[in-house]
Amino acid sequence: MDIRVYPGPSGGRILAPPSKSLGHRAALCAMLAEGESRLTRLPDSQDMEATLAAAALWGARVERRGDAARIQGDPTGGGYRGTPVFCRESGSTLRFLIPIFATRRGEACFTGSGRLMERPQEVYAELFRERGLPFALENGVLRLRGPLTPGTYCLDGGVSSQFVSGLLFALPLLAGDSVLEVRPPFTSRSYALLTTDMLVRFGVHVEWTKENVCRIPGGQRYRGCDYAVEGDDSQAAFFAVLGAVNRPVEIEGLARDSRQGDRVAADILRDCGAEVLWRDGAVSFAGGALHAQEIDLMDCPDLGPILTVLGLFCQGTTRIYHAGRLRYKESDRIAAMETELRKLGAQVASGEDEVFVTGGRPLVPAAPLEGHNDHRIVMALAVAATRAQAPVIIRGAEAVRKSYPGFWEDLARAGIHWEEVRDV
């Protein structure tokens, strides 16, 4: 699907979609729980569908209606029969499930689409090797065999916190106690804390004895509960930046006290000179004399593409660092943003772990932009297009279905005119 975005003033109010990160975590806890859980405000996305389908293969009974689901858990995975678990393009789904399925005795098999099975899994491969357990990725199919046993687990924290979260889900199920040590740097630590918060809601307790050391009592059982997913700060960031670089946008449905790491987007915008104002159950983002900053992505890598767009409208050169992990997402997000923004005449440069964006240049489209089959690239380019000197065509715009199917409708609610085009 190709979309033509027309430049023009934004202005309006949207409802933040439910958090994908919290939706995944709640569904997996419910999958492992004794009893029934009722989840509401679940994200409507391909990633969420992948996690719910995996829960059903595990042996949970999943009934979804609209944005709600009733999940009767299966604490042991007794219903799993070795069917390949198709994770679509969801890195969270795959990396969360690997240790969970490895609590069982016997083989488990995982597949995916897009670049998913090319994304780094060496952290788990090393962990399985240390325990003498099979773990092999061949021809896009990952096969492993459990069971994991209690003990000390030491893993690299510099690739993704998803590996940490996967073990946090699984280790409480083992018969004995375990210790999880994360070798620094501990990237995206806030996401691991989201996991431990969700465990508590479902009756499982772990203790962070140090910033990077977690003690995990074994023999625990998840208990079903009711949970409503809060708004997604990561997805809301696209509209927050839209309000800052264009005209004011209000966003409802965000929790002011959220533990989501990507809520830092509001602080970054404020530091750049934008106005951020909470009122009447919503937060308003408006522009000002925006100026360049140095932005650390250590704890918020998903913000990389949209913060690159922010830099286009800040006076000076914005430096975005600790950005290297962006090269191993659904696309090489650093290369993708450089390639596409240069088609607009932007000045963007990068190293292996940092990005430099020089602001203040007019955006003049010279060719259609490519979405690189990456939802966050497409959404970031759409925000940039609202300030271009002429309409901008974005190819592969359907990629937003991965995480935010309602993005284009919300963009219209925020005042931006767009249309689907054919034969571009």
Buried (B, 14 or more C-beta within 10 A) or exposed (E): BBBBBBBBEBBBBBBBBBBBBBBBBBBBBBBBBBBBBBBBBBBBBBBBBBBBBBBBBBBBBBEBEEBEBBBBBBBEBEEBEEEBBBBBBBBBBBBBBBBBBBBBEBEBBBBBBBBBBEBBBEBBBEBBEEBEBEBEBEEEEBBBBBBBEBEEBBBBBBBBBBBBBBBBBBBBBBEEBBBBEBEEEBBBBBBBBBBBEBBEBBBBEBEBEEEBBBBBBBEBBBBBBEBBBBBBBBBBBBBBBBBBBBBBBBBBBBEEEBBBBBBBBBEBBBEBBBBBEEEEEBBBBBBEEBEBBEBBBBBBBBBBBBBBBBBBBBBBBBBBBBBBBBBBBBBBBBEBBBBBBEBBBBBBEBEEBBBBBBBEBEBEBEEBBBBBBBBBBBBBBBBBBBBBEEBBBBBBBBBBBBBBBBBBEBBEBBBBEBEEBEEE
